[in-house]
Amino acid sequence: MINKKGTDVIGFHEDYWFKTLRKVAETGNSIIYENYSQTRDIYFELYAWKVNETDVAALLNDVTEQKKNAILKQLHIEDLEDKNRNLFTLLELNANMFQLLEAIYDGNGEVIDFYFRKVDDNFVRNSGKSREEIIGKTMKNVFGIIEDYWIENLSKVAKTAEPTVFKAYSAARNKYFDTYS
């Protein structure tokens, strides 16, 4: 493609490409540049460098597939984040308190306690503790007294993944709770 105009070679004209090449010719600085061609509906990656006083070399790579895959991946991640955020908001609105727990097992495979992994604002307010005093800590560390029936009922859910509903008293909080796990 020697001694050809850029528009003759690539078949279209978009100013930003030629402005970029002109900048390389004027400054002598090489450039790696990515942009979208509206005319061709393609993403290009441009490598350009000054060869001598009058010539600029350019290498164009079509990166459309990589770019589209990256965009789809980002949209998927954002969609998952939105779904998680929406689920947590829904749980906050429909429940008095929400907590995400992780079971702690002893050497025999029995659940002995739970880590708090996530709690909503209602849980923080009702617990009388700060979020920092709760997240990453165990139920026993946070509340001191945990009745066996809490561990037994919650461990059934952890082991079987079957939901349960129970009413239980918390001595640490001096309250009864309807619990949906």
Secondary structure, 3 states (H helix, E strand, C coil): CCCCCHHHHHCCCCHHHHHHHHHHHHHCCCEEEEEEECCCCEEEEEEEEECCCCCEEEEEEECHHHHHHHHHHHHHHHHHHHHHHHHHHHHHHHCCCCEEEEEEECCCCCEEEEEEEEECHHHHHHHCCCHHHHCCCEHHHHHCCCCHHHHHHHHHHHHHCCCCEEEEEECCCCEEEEEEC
